Amino acid sequence: MATAPPSHPRPAQPPVRRRARPAPSEPRLLLLNKPFDVLSQFSGDGTHQTLSDFVDVPNVYPAGRLDRDSEGLLLLTNDGVLQAHIADPRHKLPKTYWAQVEGAPDEAALEKLRTGVRLSDGITRPAEAALLPDPALWPRDPPIRVRTQIPTHWIALTLREGRNRQVRRMTAAVGLPTLRLVRVQIGPWCLDGLAPGQWHEVVPHLPA
């Protein structure tokens, strides 16, 4: 009876290494006030506006994301190192959001937000949470739904991690559904009075 020839393992293939994007000769950093219902990308599906409707600057990319139904500060850069530093939650860069919530936040709810809320993907890191007087913001288009029987309030939340739809999930977990969400600051960069769709350029630097 013939026997099969001995098999020889194939030599291991060396891992494919991605080439790091070369540092740009002129690093750029743009601060954009992303409007509601705009995708945080330059390409789209034809049904929603994208960043290309507001920013006509070549070779810049978002450093992190902002959900379509959220508004406010989005950073764009052509510097891959800076982009990774801003977007990677390992650097724990603080991000501050103003959330208009349904209901009346009490100290117990705020303390839960501060110490950590159990979500489906684990307990959140400690955050800063405080009641916020109604801020002077631009009107949202379309406006939020309002139920006359239920009051709304604003809270300020500062996070140092970046889970999917984290603010909305956190407020819902303490009984305060988010109706409107505006990001106002990322590390040292803030909106600085930008109207929706407006952007301005700042000197790029790695935050400490």
VOZASE-864767 format. One record per residue (C-alpha): residue number from 1; residue in three letters; x negated, y negated, z. Coordinates in nm, 2 decimals, padded with zeros to 4 digits. Each point is the difference from the previous one (the first is absolute). Example, Ala and Ser with C-alpha at 12.3 -4.5 7.8 and 13.67 -1.06 7.14 Angstrom:
<nodes>
<node i="1" aa="ALA" x="-01.23" y="00.45" z="00.78"/>
<node i="2" aa="SER" x="-00.14" y="-00.34" z="-00.07"/>
</nodes>
This chain:
<nodes>
<node i="1" aa="MET" x="00.00" y="00.00" z="00.00"/>
<node i="2" aa="ALA" x="-00.15" y="-00.33" z="-00.11"/>
<node i="3" aa="THR" x="-00.05" y="-00.26" z="00.27"/>
<node i="4" aa="ALA" x="00.04" y="-00.37" z="-00.05"/>
<node i="5" aa="PRO" x="-00.32" y="-00.20" z="-00.02"/>
<node i="6" aa="PRO" x="-00.08" y="-00.19" z="00.31"/>
<node i="7" aa="SER" x="00.14" y="-00.34" z="00.01"/>
<node i="8" aa="HIS" x="-00.22" y="-00.30" z="00.06"/>
<node i="9" aa="PRO" x="00.14" y="-00.30" z="00.18"/>
<node i="10" aa="ARG" x="00.00" y="-00.31" z="-00.21"/>
<node i="11" aa="PRO" x="-00.25" y="-00.26" z="00.12"/>
<node i="12" aa="ALA" x="00.17" y="-00.28" z="00.20"/>
<node i="13" aa="GLN" x="00.06" y="-00.31" z="-00.20"/>
<node i="14" aa="PRO" x="-00.14" y="-00.32" z="00.15"/>
<node i="15" aa="PRO" x="00.27" y="-00.23" z="00.13"/>
<node i="16" aa="VAL" x="00.11" y="-00.27" z="-00.24"/>
<node i="17" aa="ARG" x="-00.11" y="-00.34" z="00.14"/>
<node i="18" aa="ARG" x="00.20" y="-00.30" z="-00.08"/>
<node i="19" aa="ARG" x="-00.21" y="-00.30" z="-00.10"/>
<node i="20" aa="ALA" x="00.05" y="-00.29" z="00.23"/>
<node i="21" aa="ARG" x="00.14" y="-00.30" z="-00.17"/>
<node i="22" aa="PRO" x="-00.29" y="-00.24" z="-00.04"/>
<node i="23" aa="ALA" x="00.02" y="-00.31" z="00.21"/>
<node i="24" aa="PRO" x="00.14" y="-00.29" z="-00.20"/>
<node i="25" aa="SER" x="-00.23" y="-00.29" z="-00.09"/>
<node i="26" aa="GLU" x="00.26" y="-00.24" z="00.12"/>
<node i="27" aa="PRO" x="00.21" y="00.15" z="00.29"/>
<node i="28" aa="ARG" x="00.35" y="-00.14" z="00.02"/>
<node i="29" aa="LEU" x="00.27" y="00.02" z="00.26"/>
<node i="30" aa="LEU" x="00.36" y="-00.12" z="-00.06"/>
<node i="31" aa="LEU" x="00.27" y="-00.05" z="00.26"/>
<node i="32" aa="LEU" x="00.35" y="00.05" z="-00.15"/>
<node i="33" aa="ASN" x="00.34" y="-00.04" z="00.16"/>
<node i="34" aa="LYS" x="00.17" y="00.30" z="-00.15"/>
<node i="35" aa="PRO" x="00.38" y="-00.06" z="-00.05"/>
<node i="36" aa="PHE" x="00.27" y="00.24" z="00.09"/>
<node i="37" aa="ASP" x="00.07" y="00.28" z="-00.25"/>
<node i="38" aa="VAL" x="-00.34" y="-00.02" z="-00.17"/>
<node i="39" aa="LEU" x="-00.22" y="00.30" z="-00.04"/>
<node i="40" aa="SER" x="-00.36" y="-00.02" z="00.15"/>
<node i="41" aa="GLN" x="-00.15" y="00.10" z="-00.33"/>
<node i="42" aa="PHE" x="-00.07" y="-00.15" z="-00.34"/>
<node i="43" aa="SER" x="00.18" y="00.27" z="-00.21"/>
<node i="44" aa="GLY" x="00.37" y="00.07" z="00.04"/>
<node i="45" aa="ASP" x="00.29" y="00.20" z="-00.11"/>
<node i="46" aa="GLY" x="00.18" y="-00.28" z="-00.18"/>
<node i="47" aa="THR" x="00.26" y="-00.04" z="00.28"/>
<node i="48" aa="HIS" x="-00.19" y="-00.20" z="00.26"/>
<node i="49" aa="GLN" x="-00.24" y="-00.29" z="-00.01"/>
<node i="50" aa="THR" x="-00.37" y="00.08" z="00.06"/>
<node i="51" aa="LEU" x="-00.30" y="-00.20" z="00.10"/>
<node i="52" aa="SER" x="-00.07" y="-00.08" z="-00.36"/>
<node i="53" aa="ASP" x="00.31" y="-00.22" z="00.00"/>
<node i="54" aa="PHE" x="-00.18" y="-00.23" z="00.25"/>
<node i="55" aa="VAL" x="-00.38" y="00.05" z="-00.02"/>
<node i="56" aa="ASP" x="-00.18" y="-00.04" z="-00.33"/>
<node i="57" aa="VAL" x="-00.35" y="00.08" z="00.12"/>
<node i="58" aa="PRO" x="-00.19" y="00.29" z="-00.16"/>
<node i="59" aa="ASN" x="-00.15" y="00.29" z="00.19"/>
<node i="60" aa="VAL" x="00.15" y="-00.07" z="00.35"/>
<node i="61" aa="TYR" x="00.18" y="00.27" z="00.19"/>
<node i="62" aa="PRO" x="00.21" y="00.01" z="00.32"/>
<node i="63" aa="ALA" x="-00.19" y="00.07" z="00.32"/>
<node i="64" aa="GLY" x="00.27" y="00.21" z="00.16"/>
<node i="65" aa="ARG" x="00.37" y="00.00" z="-00.08"/>
<node i="66" aa="LEU" x="00.32" y="-00.18" z="00.09"/>
<node i="67" aa="ASP" x="00.33" y="00.18" z="-00.06"/>
<node i="68" aa="ARG" x="00.23" y="-00.12" z="-00.27"/>
<node i="69" aa="ASP" x="00.26" y="-00.11" z="00.26"/>
<node i="70" aa="SER" x="-00.25" y="-00.19" z="00.21"/>
<node i="71" aa="GLU" x="-00.14" y="-00.35" z="-00.05"/>
<node i="72" aa="GLY" x="-00.31" y="-00.20" z="00.08"/>
<node i="73" aa="LEU" x="-00.37" y="00.03" z="-00.01"/>
<node i="74" aa="LEU" x="-00.18" y="00.23" z="-00.24"/>
<node i="75" aa="LEU" x="-00.37" y="-00.02" z="-00.06"/>
<node i="76" aa="LEU" x="-00.15" y="00.06" z="-00.35"/>
<node i="77" aa="THR" x="-00.37" y="00.03" z="-00.08"/>
<node i="78" aa="ASN" x="-00.24" y="00.12" z="-00.26"/>
<node i="79" aa="ASP" x="-00.25" y="00.12" z="00.27"/>
<node i="80" aa="GLY" x="00.04" y="00.38" z="00.07"/>
<node i="81" aa="VAL" x="-00.19" y="-00.02" z="00.33"/>
<node i="82" aa="LEU" x="00.22" y="-00.28" z="00.13"/>
<node i="83" aa="GLN" x="00.31" y="00.17" z="-00.14"/>
<node i="84" aa="ALA" x="-00.08" y="00.32" z="00.19"/>
<node i="85" aa="HIS" x="-00.09" y="-00.19" z="00.32"/>
<node i="86" aa="ILE" x="00.34" y="-00.18" z="00.00"/>
<node i="87" aa="ALA" x="00.21" y="00.31" z="-00.10"/>
<node i="88" aa="ASP" x="-00.16" y="00.27" z="00.21"/>
<node i="89" aa="PRO" x="00.17" y="00.04" z="00.34"/>
<node i="90" aa="ARG" x="-00.32" y="00.12" z="00.15"/>
<node i="91" aa="HIS" x="-00.12" y="-00.36" z="00.02"/>
<node i="92" aa="LYS" x="00.31" y="-00.08" z="00.21"/>
<node i="93" aa="LEU" x="00.04" y="-00.34" z="-00.17"/>
<node i="94" aa="PRO" x="00.30" y="-00.17" z="00.18"/>
<node i="95" aa="LYS" x="00.31" y="-00.07" z="-00.22"/>
<node i="96" aa="THR" x="00.28" y="-00.22" z="00.14"/>
<node i="97" aa="TYR" x="00.36" y="00.03" z="-00.11"/>
<node i="98" aa="TRP" x="00.31" y="-00.20" z="00.08"/>
<node i="99" aa="ALA" x="00.30" y="00.23" z="00.00"/>
<node i="100" aa="GLN" x="00.36" y="-00.11" z="00.02"/>
<node i="101" aa="VAL" x="00.18" y="00.28" z="00.18"/>
<node i="102" aa="GLU" x="00.36" y="00.08" z="00.07"/>
<node i="103" aa="GLY" x="00.08" y="-00.01" z="00.37"/>
<node i="104" aa="ALA" x="-00.15" y="-00.16" z="00.30"/>
<node i="105" aa="PRO" x="-00.35" y="00.11" z="00.09"/>
<node i="106" aa="ASP" x="-00.05" y="00.04" z="00.38"/>
<node i="107" aa="GLU" x="-00.32" y="00.04" z="00.18"/>
<node i="108" aa="ALA" x="00.03" y="00.37" z="00.01"/>
<node i="109" aa="ALA" x="00.02" y="00.02" z="-00.38"/>
<node i="110" aa="LEU" x="-00.30" y="-00.23" z="-00.04"/>
<node i="111" aa="GLU" x="-00.20" y="00.20" z="00.25"/>
<node i="112" aa="LYS" x="00.06" y="00.32" z="-00.20"/>
<node i="113" aa="LEU" x="-00.12" y="-00.18" z="-00.31"/>
<node i="114" aa="ARG" x="-00.31" y="-00.11" z="00.19"/>
<node i="115" aa="THR" x="-00.10" y="00.33" z="00.16"/>
<node i="116" aa="GLY" x="00.09" y="00.23" z="-00.29"/>
<node i="117" aa="VAL" x="00.31" y="00.14" z="-00.17"/>
<node i="118" aa="ARG" x="00.04" y="00.37" z="-00.09"/>
<node i="119" aa="LEU" x="00.06" y="00.03" z="-00.38"/>
<node i="120" aa="SER" x="00.02" y="00.31" z="-00.22"/>
<node i="121" aa="ASP" x="-00.38" y="-00.03" z="-00.06"/>
<node i="122" aa="GLY" x="-00.10" y="-00.06" z="00.36"/>
<node i="123" aa="ILE" x="-00.02" y="-00.27" z="00.26"/>
<node i="124" aa="THR" x="-00.09" y="-00.35" z="-00.13"/>
<node i="125" aa="ARG" x="-00.31" y="-00.17" z="00.13"/>
<node i="126" aa="PRO" x="00.05" y="-00.28" z="00.26"/>
<node i="127" aa="ALA" x="00.13" y="-00.32" z="-00.17"/>
<node i="128" aa="GLU" x="00.08" y="-00.36" z="00.09"/>
<node i="129" aa="ALA" x="00.37" y="-00.08" z="00.01"/>
<node i="130" aa="ALA" x="00.18" y="-00.31" z="00.11"/>
<node i="131" aa="LEU" x="00.33" y="-00.19" z="-00.06"/>
<node i="132" aa="LEU" x="-00.03" y="-00.27" z="-00.27"/>
<node i="133" aa="PRO" x="00.20" y="-00.32" z="-00.03"/>
<node i="134" aa="ASP" x="00.18" y="-00.01" z="-00.34"/>
<node i="135" aa="PRO" x="-00.28" y="-00.08" z="-00.24"/>
<node i="136" aa="ALA" x="00.03" y="-00.27" z="-00.27"/>
<node i="137" aa="LEU" x="-00.01" y="00.24" z="-00.30"/>
<node i="138" aa="TRP" x="00.11" y="-00.03" z="-00.36"/>
<node i="139" aa="PRO" x="00.35" y="00.15" z="-00.07"/>
<node i="140" aa="ARG" x="-00.02" y="00.36" z="-00.11"/>
<node i="141" aa="ASP" x="00.16" y="00.09" z="-00.34"/>
<node i="142" aa="PRO" x="00.22" y="00.18" z="00.04"/>
<node i="143" aa="PRO" x="00.08" y="-00.09" z="00.37"/>
<node i="144" aa="ILE" x="00.01" y="00.27" z="00.27"/>
<node i="145" aa="ARG" x="00.33" y="00.15" z="00.09"/>
<node i="146" aa="VAL" x="00.15" y="-00.15" z="00.31"/>
<node i="147" aa="ARG" x="00.25" y="00.16" z="00.23"/>
<node i="148" aa="THR" x="00.18" y="-00.26" z="00.21"/>
<node i="149" aa="GLN" x="00.05" y="00.23" z="00.29"/>
<node i="150" aa="ILE" x="-00.38" y="00.08" z="00.04"/>
<node i="151" aa="PRO" x="-00.26" y="-00.27" z="00.07"/>
<node i="152" aa="THR" x="-00.34" y="-00.01" z="-00.17"/>
<node i="153" aa="HIS" x="-00.33" y="-00.10" z="00.15"/>
<node i="154" aa="TRP" x="-00.36" y="-00.04" z="-00.12"/>
<node i="155" aa="ILE" x="-00.30" y="00.19" z="00.15"/>
<node i="156" aa="ALA" x="-00.37" y="-00.03" z="-00.08"/>
<node i="157" aa="LEU" x="-00.19" y="00.33" z="-00.03"/>
<node i="158" aa="THR" x="-00.38" y="00.03" z="-00.04"/>
<node i="159" aa="LEU" x="-00.12" y="00.35" z="-00.11"/>
<node i="160" aa="ARG" x="-00.34" y="00.16" z="-00.04"/>
<node i="161" aa="GLU" x="00.10" y="00.29" z="-00.22"/>
<node i="162" aa="GLY" x="00.18" y="00.04" z="-00.32"/>
<node i="163" aa="ARG" x="00.26" y="00.28" z="-00.01"/>
<node i="164" aa="ASN" x="00.27" y="00.00" z="-00.27"/>
<node i="165" aa="ARG" x="00.28" y="-00.24" z="00.08"/>
<node i="166" aa="GLN" x="-00.13" y="-00.01" z="00.36"/>
<node i="167" aa="VAL" x="00.16" y="-00.32" z="00.12"/>
<node i="168" aa="ARG" x="00.35" y="00.10" z="-00.12"/>
<node i="169" aa="ARG" x="-00.04" y="00.35" z="00.16"/>
<node i="170" aa="MET" x="-00.13" y="-00.14" z="00.33"/>
<node i="171" aa="THR" x="00.29" y="-00.25" z="00.04"/>
<node i="172" aa="ALA" x="00.25" y="00.26" z="-00.10"/>
<node i="173" aa="ALA" x="-00.14" y="00.23" z="00.26"/>
<node i="174" aa="VAL" x="00.08" y="-00.25" z="00.28"/>
<node i="175" aa="GLY" x="00.35" y="-00.07" z="-00.13"/>
<node i="176" aa="LEU" x="-00.09" y="-00.32" z="-00.19"/>
<node i="177" aa="PRO" x="00.04" y="00.05" z="-00.38"/>
<node i="178" aa="THR" x="-00.21" y="-00.24" z="-00.21"/>
<node i="179" aa="LEU" x="00.20" y="-00.22" z="-00.23"/>
<node i="180" aa="ARG" x="-00.28" y="-00.21" z="-00.14"/>
<node i="181" aa="LEU" x="-00.37" y="00.05" z="00.02"/>
<node i="182" aa="VAL" x="-00.27" y="-00.26" z="-00.07"/>
<node i="183" aa="ARG" x="-00.38" y="00.06" z="00.03"/>
<node i="184" aa="VAL" x="-00.16" y="-00.32" z="00.11"/>
<node i="185" aa="GLN" x="-00.36" y="00.09" z="00.08"/>
<node i="186" aa="ILE" x="-00.27" y="00.26" z="-00.08"/>
<node i="187" aa="GLY" x="-00.32" y="-00.04" z="00.21"/>
<node i="188" aa="PRO" x="-00.11" y="-00.36" z="-00.03"/>
<node i="189" aa="TRP" x="00.22" y="-00.07" z="-00.31"/>
<node i="190" aa="CYS" x="00.35" y="-00.14" z="00.03"/>
<node i="191" aa="LEU" x="00.27" y="-00.14" z="-00.23"/>
<node i="192" aa="ASP" x="-00.09" y="-00.36" z="00.05"/>
<node i="193" aa="GLY" x="00.33" y="-00.14" z="-00.12"/>
<node i="194" aa="LEU" x="00.00" y="00.19" z="-00.33"/>
<node i="195" aa="ALA" x="00.34" y="00.01" z="-00.17"/>
<node i="196" aa="PRO" x="00.12" y="00.33" z="-00.14"/>
<node i="197" aa="GLY" x="-00.19" y="00.09" z="-00.31"/>
<node i="198" aa="GLN" x="-00.27" y="-00.25" z="00.07"/>
<node i="199" aa="TRP" x="-00.37" y="00.09" z="00.06"/>
<node i="200" aa="HIS" x="-00.33" y="-00.17" z="00.07"/>
<node i="201" aa="GLU" x="-00.36" y="00.11" z="00.00"/>
<node i="202" aa="VAL" x="-00.23" y="00.00" z="00.30"/>
<node i="203" aa="VAL" x="-00.37" y="00.08" z="00.05"/>
<node i="204" aa="PRO" x="-00.02" y="00.38" z="00.04"/>
<node i="205" aa="HIS" x="-00.18" y="00.15" z="00.30"/>
<node i="206" aa="LEU" x="00.01" y="00.32" z="00.21"/>
<node i="207" aa="PRO" x="00.19" y="-00.08" z="00.32"/>
<node i="208" aa="ALA" x="-00.18" y="00.07" z="00.32"/>
</nodes>
